[in-house]
Amino acid sequence: MSTIKVRINGKDLSVEPGVSVAAAILNAGETGFRHSVEGVPRGPVCGMGICFECRVMIDGRFHQRSCTIACEEGMVIETDV
C-alpha cells in the first residue's frame, strides 16, 4: 500500500492513507497537542471530536480537531500554537 507525506512540526512523516491527524502526530512522537489556559499539556482524550483536546493548526487553520480529520498528501500540521 502506498503512503502519503505530511509535515508535523517541521518534520516530514509518511503515513498510510486514512490515518487521522491525531494518530500521525502521536506516531511522530509528539504528545502535547496544545496547552491549557493553565499551561498544562493537553492531547486527545475521546478520539471522536467531542472533547476538543486534540486541537492543532492544519494548513494554517487554527483549532482543527485532529482526531476527526484524515491526513492528506502535503498537509502541514503544527501542534501547540
Phi and psi in degrees as GROMACS dihedral restraints (atoms count N, CA, C in turn):
[ dihedral_restraints ]
;  ai    aj    ak    al  type     phi  dphi    fc
    3     4     5     6     1   -79.4    20    10
    4     5     6     7     1   160.9    20    10
    6     7     8     9     1  -115.3    20    10
    7     8     9    10     1   165.9    20    10
    9    10    11    12     1  -118.7    20    10
   10    11    12    13     1   156.4    20    10
   12    13    14    15     1  -106.6    20    10
   13    14    15    16     1   135.5    20    10
   15    16    17    18     1  -130.3    20    10
   16    17    18    19     1   163.5    20    10
   18    19    20    21     1  -118.6    20    10
   19    20    21    22     1   122.2    20    10
   21    22    23    24     1  -119.4    20    10
   22    23    24    25     1   116.1    20    10
   24    25    26    27     1    49.5    20    10
   25    26    27    28     1    42.8    20    10
   27    28    29    30     1    84.2    20    10
   28    29    30    31     1    -1.3    20    10
   30    31    32    33     1  -109.0    20    10
   31    32    33    34     1   133.2    20    10
   33    34    35    36     1   -77.3    20    10
   34    35    36    37     1   141.3    20    10
   36    37    38    39     1  -142.7    20    10
   37    38    39    40     1   138.9    20    10
   39    40    41    42     1  -100.5    20    10
   40    41    42    43     1   132.3    20    10
   42    43    44    45     1  -133.7    20    10
   43    44    45    46     1   160.6    20    10
   45    46    47    48     1   -74.2    20    10
   46    47    48    49     1   145.2    20    10
   48    49    50    51     1   -57.0    20    10
   49    50    51    52     1   139.8    20    10
   51    52    53    54     1    93.3    20    10
   52    53    54    55     1    -8.1    20    10
   54    55    56    57     1   -71.5    20    10
   55    56    57    58     1   136.3    20    10
   57    58    59    60     1   -70.7    20    10
   58    59    60    61     1   155.7    20    10
   60    61    62    63     1   -60.6    20    10
   61    62    63    64     1   -40.1    20    10
   63    64    65    66     1   -59.0    20    10
   64    65    66    67     1   -44.9    20    10
   66    67    68    69     1   -64.4    20    10
   67    68    69    70     1   -40.4    20    10
   69    70    71    72     1   -63.6    20    10
   70    71    72    73     1   -41.2    20    10
   72    73    74    75     1   -62.3    20    10
   73    74    75    76     1   -46.6    20    10
   75    76    77    78     1   -62.9    20    10
   76    77    78    79     1   -40.1    20    10
   78    79    80    81     1   -64.7    20    10
   79    80    81    82     1   -25.5    20    10
   81    82    83    84     1   -80.6    20    10
   82    83    84    85     1    -2.2    20    10
   84    85    86    87     1    90.6    20    10
   85    86    87    88     1     6.4    20    10
   87    88    89    90     1   -87.9    20    10
   88    89    90    91     1   134.4    20    10
   90    91    92    93     1  -118.1    20    10
   91    92    93    94     1   -25.3    20    10
   93    94    95    96     1   -97.8    20    10
   94    95    96    97     1   106.5    20    10
   96    97    98    99     1   -80.2    20    10
   97    98    99   100     1   -33.4    20    10
   99   100   101   102     1  -159.5    20    10
  100   101   102   103     1   177.5    20    10
  102   103   104   105     1  -119.6    20    10
  103   104   105   106     1   142.9    20    10
  105   106   107   108     1   -72.1    20    10
  106   107   108   109     1   174.9    20    10
  108   109   110   111     1   -57.6    20    10
  109   110   111   112     1   -33.2    20    10
  111   112   113   114     1   -82.4    20    10
  112   113   114   115     1    -2.8    20    10
  114   115   116   117     1    90.5    20    10
  115   116   117   118     1    11.6    20    10
  117   118   119   120     1   -85.2    20    10
  118   119   120   121     1   130.8    20    10
  120   121   122   123     1   -61.1    20    10
  121   122   123   124     1   139.0    20    10
  123   124   125   126     1  -126.6    20    10
  124   125   126   127     1   153.5    20    10
  126   127   128   129     1  -152.1    20    10
  127   128   129   130     1  -177.5    20    10
  129   130   131   132     1   -57.6    20    10
  130   131   132   133     1   137.8    20    10
  132   133   134   135     1  -116.4    20    10
  133   134   135   136     1   -52.0    20    10
  135   136   137   138     1   -93.8    20    10
  136   137   138   139     1   -30.9    20    10
  138   139   140   141     1    74.2    20    10
  139   140   141   142     1    11.5    20    10
  141   142   143   144     1  -138.9    20    10
  142   143   144   145     1    18.2    20    10
  144   145   146   147     1    87.0    20    10
  145   146   147   148     1     7.7    20    10
  147   148   149   150     1   -89.2    20    10
  148   149   150   151     1   -37.8    20    10
  150   151   152   153     1   -81.9    20    10
  151   152   153   154     1   -21.8    20    10
  153   154   155   156     1    64.3    20    10
  154   155   156   157     1    15.5    20    10
  156   157   158   159     1   -81.9    20    10
  157   158   159   160     1   -11.7    20    10
  159   160   161   162     1   -99.4    20    10
  160   161   162   163     1    18.2    20    10
  162   163   164   165     1   -65.8    20    10
  163   164   165   166     1   134.6    20    10
  165   166   167   168     1  -142.7    20    10
  166   167   168   169     1   174.7    20    10
  168   169   170   171     1   -97.0    20    10
  169   170   171   172     1   127.2    20    10
  171   172   173   174     1  -122.8    20    10
  172   173   174   175     1   121.0    20    10
  174   175   176   177     1    49.5    20    10
  175   176   177   178     1    42.6    20    10
  177   178   179   180     1    83.3    20    10
  178   179   180   181     1    -0.9    20    10
  180   181   182   183     1  -100.8    20    10
  181   182   183   184     1   118.9    20    10
  183   184   185   186     1   -73.4    20    10
  184   185   186   187     1   158.9    20    10
  186   187   188   189     1    57.9    20    10
  187   188   189   190     1    40.8    20    10
  189   190   191   192     1   -87.4    20    10
  190   191   192   193     1   131.1    20    10
  192   193   194   195     1   -76.8    20    10
  193   194   195   196     1   104.9    20    10
  195   196   197   198     1   -67.0    20    10
  196   197   198   199     1   -22.4    20    10
  198   199   200   201     1   -78.9    20    10
  199   200   201   202     1   -13.4    20    10
  201   202   203   204     1  -105.7    20    10
  202   203   204   205     1     2.1    20    10
  204   205   206   207     1  -117.9    20    10
  205   206   207   208     1   128.9    20    10
  207   208   209   210     1   -82.7    20    10
  208   209   210   211     1   143.4    20    10
  210   211   212   213     1   -62.6    20    10
  211   212   213   214     1   143.8    20    10
  213   214   215   216     1  -127.7    20    10
  214   215   216   217     1   152.4    20    10
  216   217   218   219     1   -52.3    20    10
  217   218   219   220     1   128.8    20    10
  219   220   221   222     1    80.5    20    10
  220   221   222   223     1     3.3    20    10
  222   223   224   225     1   -60.6    20    10
  223   224   225   226     1   137.6    20    10
  225   226   227   228     1  -111.3    20    10
  226   227   228   229     1   120.4    20    10
  228   229   230   231     1  -120.2    20    10
  229   230   231   232     1   132.2    20    10
  231   232   233   234     1  -126.7    20    10
  232   233   234   235     1   130.1    20    10
  234   235   236   237     1   -98.6    20    10
  235   236   237   238     1   162.7    20    10
  237   238   239   240     1    54.5    20    10
  238   239   240   241     1    48.1    20    10
